[in-house]
Amino acid sequence: MYEIEPGVHEIGKLVSGESIADLGGLAVAYQAFQKSMEGKPRPANIDGFTPEQRFFLGWAQVWAEKSTPEFER
């Protein structure tokens, strides 16, 4: 059980379908990313991050947000 804030928990079985879909979408997107790099010179690291690391940083930034406790409930 994931605790959103003290005393407020997310019920895993109610969100598992959405979580599985998110993971499936990420897996397909990563495969497409890898396919897009085939036969091309490997892109350089930027700010110390590999192309693969930048892919996942971009994915994480999509989900980053600041929420109020009222919104989270």
Secondary structure, DSSP 8 states (H G I E B T S, - for coil): -EEEETTEEE-HHHHHHHHHHHHHHHHHHHHHHHHHHTTS-----BTTB-HHHHHHHHHHHHH-----HHHH-
